Amino acid sequence: MQLPSFGQGLGFDESRQILVDGVRIYVTLDMKPVFLEEDDRVGTAFISIREVNTDTTIPHITLRVKMMRTNELLLDDQFHSSDGIVAIRFEHTDTEKNEVIGNRESLYNAVVTNREIPAVVKGPVLDGGLYHYNISVLSLGQYENKLAEPLNFDLYASIGKTTRHQVLDDIGKQHDIFIKTYYDQISNIYYDESLRMITFSMPLYWNVNYLSQVPLVHEEVHIPHDLTELMSNSYVGTINGVELSNREILIDDYSYENTRIVHFVISKDKLIRIAQKEKSEQNTAVFSLIPREVPKFPVQIMSGKENFLLQISWSPALIEPDTNTKFIITLRDPKTFDTLRHSTADFVLLKDGTEIFRKHHKAPIGAIVQDYTFTKEQTGTILLLIENINNTGEAAPLLFTVIPEFPFGPLFTMITLVSAVVIIRIRPSLTKLSND
């Protein structure tokens, strides 16, 4: 009997429930840590079988565990645990083959392990990516209780990883771009200098039944602020040529002082729709990211405790000094998306930490409208704060840039979203990035 997974995700998966001798059970897989830094290659997998009715771990289990990544078999061995927790510690080495270390019992020739004393696997085994575990249950409940027919389960768990790549800007200066994957290994990263476009690929099985088990695909592109060619109000982001919506591209300039994070967050439903429409036979997802030339409004941000959703737009889209800019902020309930009528809040502008404007607003229809003209001395980064929303003390910050006039043409407004929902194509003439 071959059973699929049910809840695969970052570092964790569990099988569907089945009935065995009148007892409903399921298998869980928990890999730790769920994220590997560049030089971190040590982790542990915990596998157990749970009884549904009592919510307890079934003891005395013997499992045959096959572990694969991108169709490469990394582990195939038997393990026995008296406490019901099969713990396997992976220590990555540069040897050609894997070595399984531990004492073996005689009945199943299985490595003996438990939660406190894991079996150890040394070799080229642990890296970021999506791991496929094929687990065969050989015994269950009692040491001698060998099943006439093994129960087979397929589980999947992702281990995230950060990879660094180098690009050159317009004047030949080198910058590091980091791509952080929460799903599978990233490869084929390119930067097209003429289009200012980043592309990268990742294994993904475009099968509807498989995708129905994938909660979401999450990738991050970390761009240094001084790589100005890639700083933009918003981005066009695609997966296999399909443009993503503003809800699937998130911009975060708040988490790191000198780095922007652009998140690809693609839901299961979107992946399934793409698979159904494209009917692609390739097992690859190709991502692209390119600055959007014209800002896309409204920008959506959340307050600190996520009790308020703010939609912000301004006109003209390019903010320049000595030109009136009209800001419009709509306050909404993030759960119902209803406009919050009869709201109050403070509209505050700061430059280099110094307050340059403040006004208290009452919003009978749930919208704040504020005009402001920036001076030449106020060009650069400006922090907009919508403070003390409805007297709760909650605030929503937004960074943007006032751009001075340049003789060589316009530059577009750059914004920063804090806890915000914002926004993010492929050409053959690409320059491959060098891996560090």
N, C-alpha and C positions, 0 to 999 in steps of 0.2 A: 504494500500500500504506500503510495507516494502522496504526501500532503504538502500543500503550499504554505507559505508564510502568510501572516495576517497583518502585522503591524510594523513592518520594517521602517527603520529610521536611522538617525545618527547614533551609532554604537549599540543599537538595540533592535531586536525583532522577537516576535512570538508567533507560534503556529496557530492554526485553527484548532478548535477543540474537537476531540474525537472520543468515542466511547470504547473502553477496553474492559471486558469482564464486568460490565455494569458501572464502571467508574469513568467519569468524564475527566480527561486530562488534556494538557497542552505543553509544548516545549518552549522554553525561553532562552534567548541568547543575549548576553550583556558583555560588550567589549569596552575595556577601559585602558587608557583614557580615550575619550571620543575624538580627541584632536591631537595631532602630532605636529610639533614644531620642526624646523628644518633638520636638526640633527637628532631628534628624539625617535628612537626605534625600539622601545620597550613597551609592552602592554600585556594585558591578561584578558582571556575570554572565559566567562562563566556560563556554563550550560546546565540547565536543570529541567526536571519534569514536574509540573505542578498539578495537584488534584483540585478541581474546580470547587467542589462542594465544601471542602474543609480549608481551602486556601493554604495548603501545606505542600512542602517539597517531598516528593516520593523518594525514600532512601534506596540504597543498594541498586544502583542503576549501572548498566554496562552499555557503552555507546561506541559505535564506530564513527569516527569523525573525519570527513573529507572537507578540506578547506581550499577554496579556489579564489583567485582574483584574475579578472580578464581571461578566463578560461585556462589559466595555468594552475595545475594541481600543486599546492604548497604543502599539504599535510594529508596523510591517510594512515590512521592508526586507531587502536582500541584503547578505551579508558574506562576504569571502574571507580565508582565513588560510593562509600558506605553512607555518607551523609546526604547523598543526592545532589551534590554540587561538583560537577566536573570542571576543575579549574586548570587552564592551560596558559602558562606564561611564555610569551614570545620574546626572544632576544635576538634582534637582527644582527647578523654577521655577514661578512663578505665571502664566506665559503660557498662552494658550488652546490652542496647538498645540505638538507636539513637533518639535524640530529635530535631525536626524542630521548630525553633523559628522565629516568625514574624507575622505581621498582615495579616489576610485573608479577601479577598473580598467575596461577597455573591453569585455571579453568578456561579462561578466554584469552590468555596471553595479553592481558590488558594492563596498561600502566595504571598503578594505584594513585589516586589523587583525592583531595577534598578541598573545601574552601580555603583552609589554612596552609595546606601543602600542595601547591600546584605542580603538575607535570611541567617540564621545561622543554621548549623547542628552540634550538639554536640554528640559525641559517638565514638565507635571504628571504625572509618570510613576511616581515611586517613593514608596511608602508601605508601611505594614505590611499584611499580608494574604497570601492565597494567589494565586500567579501561575501562569497556564497558558501554557506555551510550545508553540506548534505549529511544529515545525522540519522544513523540507523540505530534504533533501540534494540539491543540484544537481550537484556534482562531488565526486570522491573519489579521492585517491591521486596524481593528476596534474592540473595546471592545466587542460589541454584535455580532460580526461576527463569530458565532460558526459554525465550519465546520461540514457538514453532516457526513463525514467520516474522522476521524483523519488521518493525514499524519505521517507515522512512519519512523524513521531514526535510524540506528545503527552507532554509532561513537566510536572510540577507541583512547585513549591517554595514553602514558606511563609517569610515574613519576619516575625519577631516585632516587636511594638510595645507601648509603654506609653502608656496614655491616662489622664488625670486627670479626676476628676469630684468635685463638691462635694455634701455632704449636711449636714443639720442634725440635731443630736441633740435629746433631749427638752427641753433648756433653751434651745434656739435657737442653740447654738454651732456654728459651721461647721467641718467636717472635710473633708479630702481623702481620697478613696478612689481607689486606682490599680488599673486592670485591665490585666494584661499578657497578651497573646495570643501564642501560639506557632503559630497555625494561620491564621486569617483575621481580617478586620477586625471589631471589636466595635462594636455600635450599640445604640440603644434601651435605655440603662441607666436603671433606675428604682430608687427606694428607697421602700418602703411603710413609713412611720414606725409605723403601728399594728401591723403584723405584724413589723416589724424585718427585712424581707426585701429582698434585693438581687436584681434580675433584669437580664439582658442577653441580647442575641441576636447571632448570628454566621451567615454563610452556610455551609450544609453540604448537599451533594447526597446525599439519602437514597436512593441507588441501591446495591444490594448489590455489583455489579461494581466500582463506583467505591470504595466503602468498603473493599473487599478490598485496595486499594492504600494505604490510610491506616494507618500504624503505630499511631498514637494521636492523640487530641486533648488538648492540654494548655493550660489557662487558669489564670491566677492572679488572686486577689482580694487586694489589699493593704489591710489595715484598721488604722488607728492604735489603739494600745492604749488611748488615752484615750476612744475611742468605745465606752464601756462597754456600751451596749445590744447591741452585736454580739459582745462577748466571751463565749465559752461553752466548756464542756468539749468539745462536739462540735456538728456541724451536720447538718441535712437538706439534701442537695443533689440537684437533679433536672436532667435534660435532657429537654425536651419532655414534662414531666410524669412521667417515669420516674425513680423514686428510685434514687440511686446507693448502692453498698455502701460499707462503711468502708474498703475497699481502693482506692476511687476518689476519696476525699476525703482530702487530707493537710493537716495543720496544722503550720506551722513558725513558732515564736516566737523562733527562735534567730538566723536570718540577719541580721535588723535589730533594733537595740536597742529601738525604740519602735513596731515594726510587726509585726503578725501576717500571715502569708501563708497563704491557704487555696487549695490546689491542686485543680483538677479534672483528674484524669488518667484518661481513658476509653479503654479498649483497642479495637482493631479488632474483636475478637470481640463486645464489648458493643454497639458501634455497629451491627454487622450484625444482631444479635438484635433490637435496637430497630426497625431498618428492616423486618425480616421480620414482626415482630409488629404494628407500627403501620400499615405500608403507607402511610406519609404521602407525599403528593405535593408538600408544601412543601419548599423548599430552604433551610430555616432551622433552626438549632438554638437553642432558648431555654433558658437556664440560670437556675436560681434557687438562692438560698442563704439559709437561715434558721437561727438558733440553735436547737439541740435543747434542750428543756426538761429532759429527764432524761438524765444521763450514760449513755453506752453503753460497756460494758466487754466484753472487756478493751481497754485502750489498748496498742497495739503500738509499740515503739520499737527502734531498732537501736543497738548499741554503736558507738563511734567508727570502728573499722575494719570494721564490718559483719560481724564473725565471730560475733556473738551476737544473737539476737532475744529481746526481753523482753516478756512480756505482763503488764501491771500493772492491778490493780483494787483498789478500796478500799471499805470499808463503815463508816459510811453514805456514800452518794454525796455528800451535802453535808457538807463538813468544817467543824466549828465548834469553838471552844475549849471546854475542860472536858468534852469528850465523847470517849470512846475511839474511835480510828480503827484499823481492822485493814487493813493492806496485805498483798496477796498478789502475789508476783512469780514467774512461771514462766520458766525459762531454756530456750530452744530453739535448735536448729541452724537457721539461716535458710534453708538449702538443702533439707534433708530435713524440717524442721518437727518432728523428733524431740525429745523432752524430754531435756535434758542432765543425766543422773543423776550423783550424786556431785560436784556442783559446789560451788564456794565463791565468796563475794563479800562485800563490805562494804556495809551499808545505812547511808547517811549523810544527815542532814538539815541544811540551812544556812538561816539567816535573815539577810538583809542582809550576806552574805559571811562570817558567823560560824557556826561549827559548833555546833549545838545538840544533836545526837545522833549516835552512831556505834555500830554493832555488827557484829561479824564473824559470818557465817552459814555453816554447812555445810548443803548441800541434798542429802541422799541420794536423794530422789525428784525432784530438779530444781526444787523450789519453796521460796521464802523466805516466811515468814510473820512479820510484825512488827506489834506493837501500839504505838500511841503516842497520848498525850493532849496536845494543844497547849494552851498557856496563853493568856489574853487578851492578853498581851504579844507573842504569836507570831502574831497575825492578820496577814493580808497575804500577800505572795508568799513561798513556800517552795521551795527547790531540793532535790529528791531526787536523790541520786547513788547508783547501784549501781556500786561501784568494784572495781578489781582482780579482774575476773571470771576465775576459774580461774587466778589468779596470772599473768595475761597483761599486766596494766597497763591493759587496756581498761576503759572506763567508759561508762555510759549515763545522761545527765541528763534530768530531767523537772521542769518548773516547775508548781506548782499554787498555789491560793490558799485560805487558811483564812479563812472568811467570818465576821465577827462577827454577832451577832443584830441584826436591824433591826425596829423596830416595824411597818413597813409591809409585811412579808412576806419570804419567803426569797429569797436569791440563790443560784444554783447554782455549784458549784465550777468554776473556770477552770483549764485545764491548758495547758502548752506542750509541744510535741513537738519534739525535736531529732532529725533524720533519722528521723522517725517516720511510721508508717502509722496514721492515725486515721480521722476520720469527716467528711461535710458533708450550695419549692412555689410558683401564680401567682394573684394576685387582681387583679380589674379596677381597683380603686380605688388606683391607683399615682400617686405624685408624681414627676414626671420630674426627674432630676438636671440641674443646669446644667453644660454643658461649659465647661471653663476655656479 
